[in-house]
Amino acid sequence: MKITEKSFTNLATANVEESEWEGRCKRCGLCCFDKIEDERGNIFYTQTPCKHFDVISRECSIYDKRLEIEPTCIKLTPEVIPKLRWLHAECGYLKSNE
């Protein structure tokens, strides 16, 4: 599935409530695991989660302050989603726009 910035225009401009947007997450946690990109651009998920990610609860232990505490954390927004090649096809943020 190819996600383009245009396909998210309506979502971004509709001022989706943050709680509604956050509710789209399926809590798979893949975005919280280290990823490797090879020389061909293929993305591989590792088995190494962020040190703040609880693999049992599938939640971040510092969620409210994650962007301040963890510089590699990316806030997933309608504007950012089309630019991220590593979101998997079953991601709730992608599926909710179909």
C-alpha positions as CSV (number, residue, x, y, z in Angstrom):
1,M,0.0,0.0,0.0
2,K,1.5,3.3,-1.0
3,I,0.7,6.2,1.4
4,T,1.0,9.6,0.0
5,E,0.8,13.0,1.6
6,K,-2.2,13.8,-0.4
7,S,-4.1,10.7,1.0
8,F,-3.7,12.2,4.5
9,T,-4.7,15.8,3.5
10,N,-8.3,15.4,4.7
11,L,-7.2,13.8,7.9
12,A,-4.7,16.5,8.7
13,T,-6.9,19.4,7.8
14,A,-9.9,18.0,9.7
15,N,-8.2,18.8,13.0
16,V,-8.7,15.3,14.2
17,E,-9.0,15.3,18.0
18,E,-5.8,14.0,19.6
19,S,-7.6,11.4,21.6
20,E,-9.4,10.1,18.5
21,W,-6.0,10.0,16.6
22,E,-4.3,8.2,19.5
23,G,-7.2,5.8,19.7
24,R,-6.3,4.5,16.2
25,C,-3.1,2.9,17.6
26,K,-3.5,-0.9,17.8
27,R,-0.7,-1.2,20.4
28,C,1.4,-3.5,18.3
29,G,4.4,-1.6,19.4
30,L,6.4,-2.1,16.2
31,C,7.1,1.6,16.0
32,C,8.8,1.4,19.3
33,F,11.3,-1.3,18.2
34,D,14.6,-0.6,16.6
35,K,14.6,-0.9,12.8
36,I,17.3,-1.5,10.3
37,E,17.3,-0.3,6.7
38,D,19.5,-2.1,4.3
39,E,21.3,-0.7,1.2
40,R,18.3,-1.5,-0.9
41,G,15.9,0.4,1.3
42,N,14.3,-2.7,2.9
43,I,13.1,-2.2,6.5
44,F,13.7,-4.9,9.1
45,Y,12.3,-4.8,12.5
46,T,14.6,-6.0,15.3
47,Q,13.6,-7.7,18.6
48,T,15.0,-4.7,20.5
49,P,12.4,-2.3,21.9
50,C,13.0,1.2,23.2
51,K,14.1,1.0,26.8
52,H,10.8,2.8,27.8
53,F,8.5,0.3,26.0
54,D,6.9,-2.3,28.2
55,V,6.5,-5.4,26.0
56,I,3.8,-6.9,28.3
57,S,1.5,-3.9,28.5
58,R,2.5,-2.7,25.0
59,E,2.8,0.9,26.4
60,C,5.5,3.5,26.8
61,S,6.4,4.1,30.5
62,I,7.2,7.8,29.7
63,Y,4.5,8.4,27.1
64,D,3.5,11.9,28.2
65,K,7.1,13.1,28.2
66,R,8.6,10.7,25.6
67,L,9.5,13.5,23.1
68,E,11.4,15.4,25.8
69,I,13.2,12.4,27.3
70,E,13.8,10.2,24.2
71,P,15.2,12.2,21.3
72,T,14.7,9.4,18.8
73,C,11.0,9.1,19.5
74,I,8.8,10.4,16.7
75,K,5.3,11.7,17.3
76,L,3.0,10.0,14.8
77,T,0.8,12.7,13.3
78,P,-1.3,12.8,10.1
79,E,1.5,15.0,8.6
80,V,4.3,12.7,9.5
81,I,2.7,9.3,8.6
82,P,3.1,9.5,4.8
83,K,6.8,10.3,5.2
84,L,7.5,7.2,7.3
85,R,8.5,4.2,5.2
86,W,8.7,1.8,8.2
87,L,5.1,1.7,9.3
88,H,3.7,-1.7,8.5
89,A,0.6,-2.2,6.4
90,E,-1.6,-3.2,9.4
91,C,-0.7,-0.1,11.4
92,G,-3.9,1.4,12.9
93,Y,-2.9,4.9,11.7
94,L,-2.7,3.7,8.1
95,K,-5.7,1.4,8.3
96,S,-8.0,4.1,9.7
97,N,-7.5,6.2,6.6
98,E,-8.7,3.6,4.1
